[in-house]
Amino acid sequence: MSSPPETRDAASAASGSWLHPRNIPARVVLGFLSFSGFLTNYMLRVNLNIAIVSMTGAANSTDANRTLAECKVNITGFELDESPAKSVAEFDWDNYEQGLIHGSFYWGYVLSMVPGGMLADNYGAKLIYGGSNLICSLMGFLIPAAARMHLNALLGVRFFQGFAAGVTWPAMNVMASRWIPPDERSKFISTYMGNSVGVALTFPLCGILIEAFGWEWAFHVPALICLLWCVWWWYCAFDSPSQHPRISKEELDYLEKNVIISKKKLALPVMEILKSAPFWALLVANLGSMWAFMTVTTYGPTYLKMVYDINVKKNGFLSGLPNISRFTGSLFFSWLFDKMISLKHCSITSARKVANAISQLIPSILFMLMGAVGCNYTAEVIVLTAASLLGGCASSGPIVNSVDLAPNFSGSIMGLMSLAGMSSGFLVPMFVGFIIKEDQSMERWSIVFQITAALGFVATVIFSVFGSGKVQSWNEPREKIARGCNGFENEQELKEPLRSQNGRERN
């Protein structure tokens, strides 16, 4: 624990370093750490999605040739692969086995979410989040050897990698609850969209690495990048503002006044949570959002390969566009909704519901167009990119909503809601594998996107009716909810005395 701010060496605190620039607020540095942490973490999640195209040749469907010929007739202005690939497919995994490989990561992922959130709530997020990325990195180095050893070995490595990664979202939510004031939350949560940038960078990067050096490097390079990030995190991340040795006194005073959490150890009120309609609405909204994200991220490269026969390098670039647009949308909408909340143009509840509708309702309409435009890769990439752009608004809706409902249990609530949402990580491969098992025609792929759209419609309706942005009574059991310092219709609970501008305690 660092010494109180009054006793710190002011010159030392203000000197800064290349790791911690003196004029950048500590919570902004945390934002960069969060963004880059999710970026590197997702590189390790999705590199397999593009590498598996090269590892297997993505040619296990009996109808692949018919589908590709059908689309080649209608594609103009795009150079397709007519020459054989430089590397011969090394593995003959069928669609079912590929589904197991995709899903194995998320079998472990969902198991660690709730325990990870509880550990971060009670013991701090620095060790939990940083340790997660470290283990993911080490597992990433082992994947090529495990794949060549046996399918079960690969499944095991991916399972443990997923188990480690499952704590990342809950742990960072704990950081947000301890560092970020209510009217800055959407902007900070938008740093979680580093995951989309990670996906967007990984696809073209791995495409280049695979063509130049072989598919193994699609695993080695992201693992090394993540390992380097772990060093930065260890020296610059701190569990709370009071523990930060270089934070300015002005920022510390501001955060202690505006970030209000309980100082007591509270038991997770499981029964009260399970009876909460806003909590269940959040679960459904997150499931709809993550199902769409997983469908585009996991099967975007395979879809472009099977339907349009696009080579691995161009495939990586085109598959990355929707994820860049998702991050761009997240930045814009988070700024917009935080601004509206700070100016009191809308309540937190209204902001979350509108944001969720933007992130799911309009993309659902766009998903209905997939397969309806014929063999037109340009139109379909535009549709996916636009849907992902609007999907980025989820950072101002269901993703941040767990902090709104219960800042004292933000990690645990994120774990519980992600347990439902991230189950799509293994449900989507099972579902898609079943739909396209015997026929990978555009008609069958359109069914995948239509069901994704239906889930988005349902999630929008349920969250619009039952969702909330108010702090729930079970956030601090047996204590009355008071009006928060931000003044938004009891949406921030008073947990401990606040200090006024002149330093006197307010009752």
TORFIMAR-962105 format. One record per residue: residue in one letter; x, y, z of N, C-alpha, C in turn. Coordinates in steps of 0.02 Angstrom, whole numbers, plus 32768, in hexadecimal, padded with zeros to 4 digits. Atoms other than C-alpha are relative to their C-alpha. Layout:
N
AXYZXYZXYZ
...
//
This chain:
507
M802A7FC48000800080008000802C803E8000
S7FD87FC38003804580AB7FD37FEE802E803A
S800D7FD07FCB80508139804F7FC9802F7FEB
P80357FD080117FC381BA805B801A80367FD2
P7FE97FCF80317FC8823E7FD38021803D8020
E7FE37FC57FE17FF082C7804F80497FF68011
T7FBC800D7FEC80938272807F802D7FEC7FC6
R7FD88014803980CD82487FD0803180377FEC
D7FD17FD0801C8162829A7F817FE3801C7FC0
A80237FE3803A810C83117F09802B80007FC2
A7FD37FFE803A81A383227E9880067FBC7FE0
S7FFB8044801A81B282667E897FC07FEC7FDD
A80408013801E80F982517E657FF580217FBE
A800C7FDB803E80FE82D27DDC80347FF47FCB
S7FC980078030819F829C7D897FEE7FD57FC5
G8014802B80368152820F7D2480397FD87FE4
S7FCE8028802381AF81997CB07FE27FED7FBD
W801B80158041819E814E7C047FC77FCE800A
L8037802E7FF2812E80CB7C557FC280268017
H80377FDB7FE280C4814E7CAB8009804B7FF6
P7FF67FB8800E80C581FD7C597FE0802B8036
R80157FD97FC780B282847CDC7FBF80267FF5
N803A7FD6800C802782E77C887FC27FD87FEB
I8039802A80127FB482557C627FE07FE4803F
P8021801A7FC47F32822A7CE880097FB58006
A7FF480487FF47F4A81807D387FC87FD67FE3
R80378029801A7E9D81457D0380027FFD7FB3
V7FF7800380487EC881717C4E80337FCB7FEE
V7FCE8036800A7F6381037C5A7FDF7FBC8009
L8025803E7FF67EF1807C7C9F7FD57FF07FC3
G8027800B803D7E8380947C06802A7FE37FC8
F7FD3801B80337F1780767B9380137FB88010
L7FF080447FEC7F457FDC7BF87FC67FD17FF3
S803B8029800C7E947F9B7BED7FF77FF17FB6
F8006800880497E8A7FB97B3280327FCF7FE4
S7FCC802B801B7F307F677B0C7FFD7FBA801D
G800780427FE27F0F7ED97B867FCC7FD67FDD
F8033802580257E6E7EA87B2F80177FF27FB9
L7FE7800A80447EC37EC07A87802C7FC27FFD
T7FD2803980027F4E7E457AAF7FDD7FBF8013
N8024803B7FEB7ED87DCD7B077FD87FE27FC7
Y802A801980377E657DC27A70802A7FE97FC4
M7FD4801B80337EF77DAA79FB800C7FB5800C
L7FF480467FEE7F167D077A597FC17FD67FFB
R803F802680067E5E7CD77A4F7FF07FEF7FB8
V801B800780437E3F7CF0799780347FEE7FCB
N7FCE801280347EE57CCA79427FF27FBB7FE3
L8011804280197EA87C1779337FCB80057FC9
N80377FFB80317E107C5278CF8019800A7FB9
I7FE47FF680427E7D7C8B783F80347FCA7FF0
A7FCD8033800C7F097C0C78577FE27FBD7FEB
I801E8040800F7E927B79784E7FEC7FFA7FB6
V800E800180487E677BAB779B803B7FE47FDB
S7FC38019801F7F1C7B88776C80117FBA8019
M7FEF80407FE37F327AF577E27FD97FC67FE1
T802C8035801C7EA07A9577947FF0800A7FB7
G80137FF380447E8A7AE776EC7FB880157FF9
A80477FEE7FFE7DD57B0C771F7FDA7FE27FC6
A8020802080397D9C7A8E769F7FE67FBB8013
N801A80407FE97D407A0876FF7FB77FF67FEE
S8046800780137C947A2676B87FFA7FE27FBB
T800A801F80417C5679BA762A7FE280307FCE
D80207FD1802D7BFA7A4F75E48029803F7FF5
A7FD77FC380047C897ACB75EF800C80157FB8
N7FF07FEE80457CB87AC275377FC5801D7FDC
R803C7FE680217C067ADB74FE7FF280478017
T800E7FBD7FE67BF17B727570803180337FE4
L7FCE7FD180187C937BC1753B7FF680107FB6
A800C7FF480477C6E7BAB74827FC4802D7FF6
E803D7FD880057BC37BF5749C800E804A800C
C7FF27FBA7FF07C0C7C9374E98033801F7FD1
K7FCD7FE4802C7CA07CA574747FE180207FC2
V80207FE6803D7C297CC473E27FEB8048800A
N801D7FBE7FF47BE17D60743580308033801D
I7FD07FD27FE27C7E7DAD7482802780247FC9
T7FDA7FD880307CCC7E3A741F802F802E8026
G7FD37FD07FE27D607EA7744580277FE6803B
F7FDA801C7FC87DB07E2E74C180277FC57FE8
E7FD4803680177E437DBD74A27FFC7FC5802F
L8006803C7FD77E1C7D0F74E2803E7FD57FFA
D7FC7802E80017E997C8775097FF57FCD7FC9
E8003803480337EB67C1F746E803B7FD18006
S7FC4802A7FF77F607BDB74A37FFB7FDB8042
P800280257FC17F787B577528802380258037
A7FE37FDF7FC67FA47B9075D780497FEB8007
K7FB9800F7FF8805C7B9A7604800B7FC68030
S7FF880357FCF80457B26769A7FC77FCE7FFA
V8031803580057FED7A7F76947FDC7FF98043
A802580097FC27F627A647713801E7FC78028
E7FDD80317FD57FB17A0877A67FD07FD48027
F802F80257FD77F1479CF78007FBF7FF37FD9
D803D801280237E77797777C27FC48002802E
W80397FFA7FD27E0079B0784B7FC1800F7FD8
D80407FF280207D4B79AA78127FDD803A8024
N80247FC77FE37CC87A2F783B7FF17FF5804A
Y800F800F7FBA7C9A79D878DE803E800B802B
E7FC27FF97FDA7D4F79D17919801680498003
Q7FEF7FB97FFF7D6C7A8578E77FD380268031
G802D7FE27FCF7CD27AB4794D80187FF38047
L7FE5800F7FBE7D1F7A5B79E3803B802C8010
I7FC57FD67FF57DC07ABC79CD7FEC8048800F
H80187FBC7FF37D647B6279C27FE080058045
G80267FFC7FC27CF67B387A5680287FF1803E
S7FDB80157FC47D7A7AEE7ACA8019803B8029
F7FEA7FC47FDD7DBB7B9B7AF57FCA80188030
Y80377FE37FD97D107BCE7B357FE37FCF8033
W8012802E7FC97CF17B2F7B99802280168040
G7FDB7FE87FC57D797B6B7C0E7FEE80488012
Y800F7FB97FF77D4A7C227BF77FC5800B802F
V803C7FF47FD87C9C7C157C4180077FE68048
L7FF7801C7FBD7CD97BAE7CD6802380308030
S7FD87FD47FD47D4E7C367D177FE280458009
M80197FBC7FFF7CE27CD07CFE7FE880168045
V801B7FED7FBF7C827CD27DA180357FFC8036
P7FC980007FCE7D147C977E0F803180397FF5
G7FD27FCA800E7D847D147DB77FE680448017
G801D7FC17FEA7D0C7DA37DD980008006804C
M80017FFF7FB77CFD7D737E918047800B801B
L7FBB7FF67FEA7DBB7D687EA3801680487FF6
A7FED7FBA800D7DD27E137E537FDC802F802F
D80267FD67FD07D487E5E7EC1802280018044
N7FE680077FBC7D9E7E1E7F5E804B800D8006
Y7FB77FFC7FFA7E587E207F358020802F7FCE
G7FE47FD0802F7E6C7EA17EAC800A7FE37FBB
A7FFF801580467E757E9C7DEF80467FFD7FE1
K7FBE7FFE801F7F2E7EBB7DD1801C7FBB7FF5
L7FE4804380057F677E0A7DF57FD57FD37FD4
I802E802C80257ECC7DB77DAC8003800D7FB5
Y80007FEF80487EC97E157D0680457FF47FE1
G7FBE8009801C7F857E177CED80157FB77FFD
G7FF0804880017F997D607D1D7FDB7FDB7FCA
S8027801F80367F107D327CA3802380077FBD
N7FDF7FF680407F697D807C1080437FDC7FFC
L7FC180247FFF800E7D337C457FF67FB67FEF
I800E8047800E7FC57C837C457FE97FF67FB8
C8017800480467F6D7CA37B9F803B80027FD0
S7FC57FF9802A80137CD77B5480297FBF7FFF
L7FD9803D7FFD806F7C3C7B917FDD7FC67FDD
M8027803480237FE37BCA7B518004800A7FB5
G7FFD7FF180477FEC7C237AA9803F7FE47FE0
F7FC2801D801A80A17BED7A927FFB7FB57FF7
L800480498001806E7B377AB07FD17FE47FCA
I80348019802E7FE17B2C7A2F801B7FDA7FC4
P7FE88027803A80467AF8799480187FBA8013
A7FE880427FEC809C7A6A79F27FC67FD38015
A803A80287FEA7FF77A327A407FD87FE87FC4
A80268014803B7FA17A30799680207FC57FDC
R7FDD80368022802679C0794D80037FC0802B
M7FFE803A7FD48025794F79E57FC07FD77FFA
H803F802380047F6B792479E57FC880338006
L80397FD37FFB7EC1797579D37FEE800D8048
N80127FF77FB97E9F79587A8C8031802D8024
A7FCF7FD37FE27F4179B07ABB7FF080487FEE
L80137FBD80147F0B7A477A577FC280188026
L803D7FEF7FDA7E5F7A447AA9801280128048
G7FED7FF27FBB7EB37A3F7B53802280438008
V7FDD7FC07FFC7F257AD37B327FCF803A7FF6
R80337FCC800B7E957B3B7AED7FD18006803C
F802B7FFF7FC57E2B7B0A7B84802180298037
F7FDE7FDC7FCA7EAD7B497C00800B80497FEE
Q7FF97FBA80167ECB7BE47B987FBE8025800B
G80417FE17FF57E117C077B9D7FEF8009804A
F800C7FFB7FB87E087BE47C588023803E801D
A7FDB7FC57FE97E8D7C697C757FDF80407FE6
A801C7FC4801F7E3A7CE57BFE7FBC8013801D
G80437FF47FE87D917CD47C527FFB80368036
V80037FCF7FCA7DC07D497CE0800C80477FE9
T7FEB7FBE80167DF27DDD7C747FC980358005
W80377FCF7FFF7D4A7E357C5F7FEA800F8047
P80137FF07FBB7D137E217D16803680288025
A7FCA7FDD7FDD7DBE7E597D55800580497FEB
M7FFC7FBB80167DC27EF57CEA7FC380288016
N803B7FDE7FE57D117F1E7D21800C80178048
V7FEE7FED7FBC7D527F207DD3802C803E7FFF
M7FD67FC580087DD87F9B7D9C7FD4803D7FF0
A802B7FC880137D5180087D4D7FD88019803C
S80287FEB7FC77CE880097DEB802980258034
R7FD57FE07FCF7D7D80447E528024803E7FE6
W7FDA7FCA801E7DC780C17DD97FD680347FDA
I80227FD680327D41810B7D687FBE801C801B
P803F7FE27FEC7CB881897D967FC77FEE7FD1
P80398015802A7C0781667D547FFC80217FBC
D80087FDE80407C0A81EB7CCC803C7FF77FD2
E7FC98012802C7CAD81A47C8580017FB67FEF
R7FFE804880067C7E80ED7C867FFB7FE77FB9
S8008801780467C4580DB7BD2804180087FDA
K7FC07FF680237CE881257B9480337FCC8016
F7FCF80327FEA7D4F80B17C027FED7FBB7FE7
I8015804280177CE780187BD5800E7FF87FB5
S7FEF800580477D0980437B1F80467FE57FF5
T7FBC801D80077DBE80117B417FFD7FB47FFC
Y8008804880067D7C7F5F7B4F7FFD7FEC7FB6
M8004800E80487D617F6E7A9380457FFA7FE1
G7FBE801680187E1B7F567A857FFC7FB97FE6
N80098044801B7DDC7EA57A687FF280017FB6
S80107FFC80477D957EDA79C0803D80147FD7
V7FC37FEB80237E367F32798F80317FC57FFE
G7FD6803B7FFF7E957E9679C57FED7FCF7FCA
V8018802D80357E297E2C79538011801D7FBB
A7FF57FE080417E397EAA78C5804A7FFD7FEC
L7FB98004800E7EF77EAC78D380187FB97FF6
T7FE8804580017F0A7DF278EE7FF37FDF7FBC
F80118021803F7EB27DBB784F803280127FC7
P7FCF7FF280357F207E1C77D380477FF08014
L7FBC80107FE97FBD7E08783D800E7FB57FF8
C7FF6804880067FA67D4D78467FFF7FE87FB8
G8001801180477F7C7D46778E8045800A7FE1
I7FBD7FF1801A80247D97776680337FCE801C
L7FD1802E7FE180827D2A77E37FFA7FB97FE3
I800B8044801A80337C8A77A1801C7FF97FBA
E7FE680038044805D7CB276EC804C80027FFE
A7FB77FF68002810F7CE5771680267FC88025
F7FD9802D7FD681437C6B779F7FDE7FBF8013
G8025803C7FEC80BA7BEA77BC7FD0800F8039
W80367FF27FD080237BDA782E801780038048
E7FE880007FBB808A7BBD78CC800C8047801A
W7FF07FBC7FEB80BD7C7478CF7FC280298010
A803E7FDF7FED80077CA778DD7FF27FF8804A
F8006800A7FB780157C667990803B801D8026
H7FC57FE97FDC80C77C9479BE8002804C8008
V7FFA7FB77FFD80C17D4E79947FCD8020802F
P802E7FE37FCF801E7D7A79F080127FEE8048
A7FED80147FBC805C7D177A888039802C8019
L7FC87FD67FEC80FD7D7D7A8A7FE88047800F
I801B7FBD7FF4809D7E227A7C7FDD80038044
C802380017FC180307DF17B0F80317FFC803B
L7FCE80067FCC80C87DC17B76802080448010
L7FE37FBE7FF681127E6E7B5D7FCE802E8023
W80337FD77FDF806D7EBE7B8F7FFE7FF2804B
C800380127FB980727E607C3580328027802A
V7FCD7FD87FDD81117EBE7C657FE68046800D
W801C7FBD7FFA80BD7F667C457FC980028035
W803780047FD080237F337CA8801B7FFC8048
W7FE8800B7FBD80887EFB7D3F801C80408020
Y7FE17FC37FE580E37FA27D517FCF803B8002
C802B7FC48006805180177D297FBA7FF8801B
A8044800B7FE97FB07FC77D687FFE7FFB804D
F800980027FB77F717FDE7E1C7FB67FF6800E
D804580147FF27ED37F9C7E6E7FD3803A8011
S802A7FC77FED7E9680457EAC802A80407FFC
P7FDA7FC180037EC580FE7E9F802D800B803D
S7FD87FF57FC47F0380FF7F5480407FD88001
Q7FC4802980047F8380797F29803180187FCB
H7FD77FEA80387FC880D77E93803780308019
P7FCB7FD57FE5807481227EBD800C80407FDA
R7FF17FC5802A807481A27E307FC3802A7FEF
I803C7FDA800F7FC181E27E2D80058045801F
S7FFF7FBC7FE57FAC829D7E457FCD80068038
K802E7FF67FC87F5782DB7EE37FBC80177FE6
E803F7FE7801C7ED483357E797FD67FC67FE5
E80268038801C7EA482967E1D7FE97FD18038
L8013802B7FC97EA482307EBD7FC4801C8026
D80397FE07FDD7E3082AD7F147FC17FFB7FD6
Y803A8004802C7DBD82AF7E7D7FE27FBA7FFF
L8019804480037DB081F27E757FE27FEA8043
E801C80127FBF7D9581DE7F307FBD8020800C
K80407FDE7FF97D07825A7F247FC97FE37FD3
N8032801380327CB282117E8A7FF97FB57FF4
V8005804980087CD781567E8B7FEF7FE48045
I801980147FBE7C70810C7F177FF37FB68002
I800A80487FF77C8080577F4A80057FF1804A
S7FFE80147FBA7C6D7FFC7FED80477FEE8015
K7FBF80127FE57D077FEC805A7FFD7FBD8025
K8008803F7FDB7CBF7F4F80AA80027FC57FD1
K8004803E80267CCD7E9C80717FB87FE88001
L8047801380047C207E6D80357FF87FBC7FE0
A800F8042801D7BDC7DC080137FD3800A7FC4
L80277FFA803E7B967DAA7F647FB87FEA800E
P804680117FF27AD67DB07F767FE07FD97FC7
V8012802880397AB57D217EFF7FB47FFE7FF5
M80498006800879FA7D0B7F217FE180417FEA
E801B7FBF801579D77DC57F118010800E7FB7
I7FEE7FF680467A357DCB7E6D7FD47FD67FD2
L8028802D802A79D67D367E287FB780167FFC
K80457FE7800179327D8E7E537FFA80437FDC
S7FFE7FBD801C79667E2E7DFB7FF180007FB5
A80127FFC8047790F7E527D54803480267FD7
P7FCB7FDE802779947ED27D1D803C7FD37FF4
F7FC7802D80097A1A7E4D7D387FF27FCF7FC8
W80108030803579C07DCE7CCA7FFB80227FBC
A80027FDA803F799F7E537C468047800C7FE6
L7FBA7FF680137A5A7E777C47801E7FC07FE4
L7FE7803F80197A827DBF7C307FE97FF37FB8
V801A800C80437A117DB27B98801F80307FCE
A7FE37FCF802D7A537E537B4C80487FEE7FEF
N7FBA8012800C7B067E1A7B6180067FC27FD5
L7FFF803C802A7ADF7D707B157FF480127FB7
G800E7FEC80457A947DC17A79803B80247FE1
S7FC77FDA801A7B277E387A66803C7FD37FF2
M7FC6802B80087BAD7DB37A807FF57FCB7FCB
W800E803280357B577D357A0D8012801D7FBC
A7FF07FDF80407B637DB1797D804B80097FF9
F7FB77FF480037C187DDD79A880257FBE7FF2
M7FDF8040800A7C4B7D2579B27FF47FE47FBA
T800F801980437BF57CFA790F802D80217FCD
V7FD77FDB80317C507D8278AE804B7FF1800A
T7FB980097FF27CF77D69790680187FB97FF2
T7FEA804680077CFE7CAB79077FF97FE67FB9
Y800E801E80417CB37C86785E800580307FC5
G7FF67FD280387CD57D2377F880347FE67FCE
P7FCE8019802F7D787CDD77AF7FEB7FC17FDB
T8017803F80207D2B7C31778E7FCB800F7FCC
Y80357FEE802F7C937C80773A801E801B7FC0
L7FE27FE3803C7CFE7CE776C480287FCD7FD8
K7FDA803480237D6B7C51769A7FD17FCF7FDD
M802A8034801C7CDF7BD4767E7FD2801B7FC9
V80307FE580307C687C477620802280247FC6
Y7FE07FD780337CE27CB675C180477FE97FED
D7FBD801A800F7D877C5475C2803580378002
I7FD07FC97FF97DE87CED75FD803E7FE78025
N7FC3801B7FE27E9E7CCA7629800B801B8046
V7FF97FF47FB87EE07CD376DA80148048800F
K7FEA7FBC7FF37F337D7F76CC7FC680317FF7
K80397FD4800D7E9C7DD7767D7FC77FF08030
N803380157FD17E297D7376EC800B80228043
G7FF17FE17FC07E827DB577867FF0804A8000
F800F7FB880037E717E69774D7FB5800C8001
L80487FF680047DB87E5C77207FDD7FEB8041
S801E80177FC17D8F7DFA77BF800E80318039
G7FEF7FD07FCC7DE37E8278267FD880407FFE
L80247FC180067D7B7F1377E37FC680078031
P80377FF87FD07CDF7EEF784D8017800E8046
N7FE87FF67FBC7D477EEE78EA801D8046800B
I7FEA7FBB7FFC7D9B7F9478C57FC4802E8006
S803C7FD67FFD7CEE7FDE78A87FDE7FFA8043
R801E80097FBE7CB07F94794D8022802D8033
F7FDB7FD57FD17D387FF079AC7FF180497FF2
T80107FBB80127D168091794C7FBB8014801A
G80447FF37FE67C5D8085797780008007804B
S7FFD7FFD7FB77C8780657A2D801A80438018
L7FE47FBF7FED7CF181037A397FCD80387FF7
F80307FCA800D7C6D817179EA7FC57FFD8030
F803C80057FD67BD7812F7A4A800F8009804A
S7FF07FF77FBA7C31812B7AF18008804A8010
W7FFA7FB77FF77C6081E37ADC7FBB80208001
L80427FE380067BAD820C7AA87FD67FF5803E
F802B800F7FC77B5581B37B37801C801C8042
D7FE47FE07FC47BCF81EE7BBE7FF2804A8001
K800F7FB980047BB5829F7B807FB7800E8011
M80477FF77FF27AF8828D7B867FF17FF6804A
I800B800C7FB97B0082467C36801C803A802A
S7FE17FCB7FD97B7782CC7C777FDA80427FFA
L80297FC3800A7B0883577C2E7FB87FF78017
K804380117FE67A6F83017C797FCB80037FCA
H8031800380367A1C82F17BCF7FD97FBE8003
C8023803F7FF879EC82407BFD80197FDD803F
S7FEB80267FC679F181CA7C91802E7FC77FEA
I7FD5803980107A6B81397C9B7FD67FC77FE4
T802B8035801979DA80C17C837FEE800A7FB7
S80127FF1804679A181167BE2803B7FF77FD2
A7FC4800780297A53811D7BA180107FB77FF2
R7FEF8047800A7A6F80637BBC7FCF7FDE7FD1
K80328020802B79CB80317B68800780167FB7
V7FF77FE7804579E680A07AD0803F7FE27FE1
A7FC1801C801A7A9A80657ABF7FF87FB67FEE
N800A804780107A647FAF7AC67FD87FF77FC0
A80298004803C79E07FCC7A41802A800E7FC1
I7FD57FEF80397A60801E79CD802F7FC67FF1
S7FCD8034800A7ADC7F9179E97FE37FBD7FE9
Q801C804180127A617F0379C77FC880037FCD
L803A7FFF802C79C37F38796D8013800C7FB7
I7FED7FF180467A107F8978D2802F7FCB7FE3
P7FD78036801A7A9A7F0678C07FD77FC27FEF
S802B803A80107A127E8078C67FDF80077FBC
I801D7FF4804279BF7ED0783180347FF67FC9
L7FCA800880327A657ED477D580127FB77FF7
F7FEF804780067A897E1D77FC7FCE7FDC7FD2
M80328020802B79E77DF277A1801280077FB6
L7FEC7FF680467A3A7E33770180357FCE7FE9
M7FCC802F80137AC57DB277077FE37FC57FDA
G801A8035802C7AA97D36767B7FC980177FD2
A80367FE6802A7A1F7DA276328019802C7FC8
V7FE47FD480337A957E0A75C680237FD97FCA
G7FDE802A80327AD57D77756080497FFB8010
C7FB880097FF67B8C7D517549802480427FF5
N7FE27FBD80047BC57E0375688028800C803F
Y7FD77FFC7FC37C567E0275E2800580488019
T7FFB7FBA7FEC7C617EC275E27FC58014802B
A803C7FEF7FDA7BAE7ED7761C7FFE7FDD8043
E800480257FC27BBD7E50769F803580188033
V7FCE7FE47FD27C5E7E9676E97FE88044801B
I801C7FBF7FE97C097F4276F07FCA7FF48034
V803580107FD07B737EF57749801E7FEC8044
L7FE180167FC27BE17E9F77CA802580398023
T7FDC7FC87FE37C4A7F3C77E27FD080328020
A80327FD17FE47BB17FAB77FC7FDF7FE3803F
A801E80207FC57B627F2E787580308002803B
S7FCF7FFE7FCA7C037F2878D9800C8046801A
L7FFA7FBA7FEC7C117FE678DA7FCC80118035
L80377FF27FD27B687FF2792F80047FD2803D
G7FF8802D7FC87B8E7F5A799A8030801A8035
G7FD37FE27FD17C197FBF79EA7FDD80298036
C80277FDA7FCF7B9180217A447FF17FD6803F
A800B802A7FC67B847F8C7ABA802B8015803B
S7FD57FE97FC87C127FDA7B207FDD80358029
S80277FCE7FDB7B9580627B527FBE7FE38018
G803E80217FED7B097FE47B6F800C7FC6802F
P7FFB80397FD37B117F327BB280447FF5801F
I7FBD800D7FE47BCE7F2D7BCC800C8029803F
V7FF47FD57FC67BD57FC17C447FC97FF88035
N803A80027FD47B2D7F9A7C94800C7FDA8041
S7FF280257FC37B767F1F7D11801E802D8036
V7FE57FD17FD07BD57FAE7D637FC9802E801A
D80397FD77FEB7B3480167D687FD87FDD8036
L802D80247FD37ACF7F8F7DC0801F7FF38044
A7FE180137FC07B4D7F5F7E46804B800E7FFF
P7FB97FF080007BF47FBA7E5280277FD78033
N7FDD80287FCE7C1E7F557EEE800E7FB97FE9
F7FF8804580197C0C7EB27E8E800B7FFF7FB4
S7FFB7FF980487C3C7EEC7DE080247FC57FDF
G7FDD8039801D7CB77E5E7DC47FD67FC28000
S802A803B7FFC7C407DD87DFF7FC580037FCF
I80397FF9802E7BAE7E1E7D9B80187FF97FB8
M7FE5800A80437C1B7E2A7D00800D7FB67FF3
G7FF4804780087C4D7D767D1D7FC07FDA7FF3
L8040802280097B987D3E7D2C7FE2800F7FBC
M801F7FEF80407B5C7D9D7C94802A7FE57FC6
S7FD6801B80357BF27D667C2E7FFB7FB47FFC
L800B804880017BD07CB37C617FCB7FEE7FCC
A8034800B80337B347CC17BF6801880177FBB
G7FEC7FE580417B7D7D317B6E80377FD97FDF
M7FC78021801E7C207CD67B557FF47FB67FF4
S8011804480137BCB7C2D7B507FF57FFB7FB5
S8005800080497BAF7C627A9D80417FEB7FDF
G7FBF8014801B7C687C3E7A8780027FB77FED
F8002804680147C457B837A857FBD7FED7FE1
L8041800F801F7B8D7B897A557FFF80137FB6
V7FFE7FEB80467BAD7BE979B480227FCC7FD3
P7FE28034802A7C297B68796F7FD57FC17FFA
M802D803B80047BB17ADA799C7FC5800E7FD2
F803A7FEE80297B207B35794C801380077FB7
V7FEB7FF680457B7D7B6B78AF80157FBE7FE1
G7FEB8041801A7BCC7ABF789C7FC57FD57FEC
F803C802780107B1F7A70789F7FDE801A7FC1
I80237FE280397AD77AEB782080247FF27FBE
I7FDA8005803F7B647ADC77A080237FBC7FF9
K7FDC803F7FFF7B997A2977C480037FDE7FBB
E8003802280417B6179E2771C7FFE80307FC5
D80097FD080377B4C7A8176B7801880458016
Q7FE67FBE7FEF7BB37B2076BF7FED80347FCB
S80197FD080317B4D7B7B763C7FED80418023
M80147FBF7FE57B207C3176527FBC7FFC8021
E804380087FE37A6D7BFC767680047FE78048
R7FF9801A7FBC7AA47B98770E80218033802E
W7FE07FCC7FD77B177C23774B7FCF80388012
S80317FCB7FF17A867C9E773F7FD57FEE803C
I802580167FC57A2A7C3577C1802580128040
V7FD77FED7FC67ABA7C5378397FF580498012
F80087FB97FF37AA87D0F78277FB880128012
Q80467FF37FEF79E97D0B782F7FF17FF08049
I800B80127FBA79EA7CB378D780258030802E
T7FDC7FCD7FDA7A6E7D2D79157FD680408005
A802C7FC5800179F77DBA78E27FC57FF7802F
A8039800D7FD479657D68793E801380088049
L7FE97FF87FBB79C97D6079DF8009804A8012
G7FF87FB97FF479F37E1979CD7FBD8023800B
F80437FE27FF7793A7E4779BB7FE57FF08046
V801A80157FBE790A7DE47A56802580248038
A7FD97FDF7FCC79987E2D7ABD7FEE804A8006
T80127FB97FFF79677EDE7A8C7FBE800B8025
V80427FF97FE178B27EC77AC280057FF5804B
I7FFC80117FB878DC7E767B6A802580368027
F7FDB7FCD7FDB795F7EF77B9C7FDB80438000
S80267FC2800278EF7F887B657FC880018034
V803680047FCF78667F4A7BDA801A7FFB8047
F7FEA80107FBC78C77F0A7C708044801C8015
G7FBE7FE67FF079727F5C7C667FFE803D802D
S7FFC7FC67FD379AC7FE27CE1804880178004
G7FBE7FE47FF37A3E80557D03800980148048
K7FFE7FEC7FB97A18806D7DBC80267FCD802A
V7FE1802C7FD07A7F80267E497FC97FD88023
Q8033802B7FE37A1D7F927E8C80077FFC804C
S800180017FB779EB7F7F7F4280307FCC801C
W7FD480357FE77A527EDF7F52804A80107FF7
N7FBA7FED80077AF27F3D7F26802180088045
E7FE77FFB7FBB7B067F657FE07FC87FE9802E
P8038801C7FDA7A927EF280437FF680238043
R80177FE57FC07A307F3B80D480138049800B
E7FF37FB87FF87A667FEE80B27FD680277FCE
K802C7FD8802A79F88075806C802680207FC6
I7FE37FDE803A7A1A80BC7FC17FF7804B8007
A80037FB77FFB7A4481737FC8800D801F7FBD
R7FF47FDE803F7A5281F47F42804A80087FF4
G7FB87FFE800E7AFC81E87EEE801880457FF0
C7FE37FBE800B7B7382767ED17FF580187FB9
N800C7FE980447B4B82787E187FB880177FF6
G80437FE580027A93829C7E3E7FD27FDF7FCF
F802A801E80337A4A82237DC07FCF7FCF8020
E803980287FEA79A681E17E0680137FC08025
N7FEC80387FD679F581727E8B80267FCA7FDB
E7FDD803280277A5F811B7E0880467FF2801A
Q7FC0800E7FE17AFC81267E737FF57FFF804B
E800E80087FB97AF580E57F268037801E802A
L7FD07FE27FD27B48813D7FB880177FCB8032
K7FE780367FD67BB780BF80118025801A803E
E7FD77FE67FCA7C21812F80827FFD804C7FFD
P80047FB780017C2B81E780B38029801E7FC7
L7FDC7FDB80347C5B825D8027801A8040801F
R7FE57FC17FE87CC782F580427FED80387FD1
S80127FC680277C8A839E8008803E80257FEB
Q7FC77FDB80197CF8841E7FB5802C801B8038
N7FD87FE47FCA7D2F8468805D801A7FCA802F
G7FE280357FDA7D5C83BD80A27FD67FE58038
R802A80197FCB7CCD83A8811E7FD67FC57FE9
E8028803A80137C6E830481217FB780137FFB
R80467FF3800D7BBE830580DF7FD87FC48016
N802A80387FE87B35829B81317FD07FEA7FCB
//
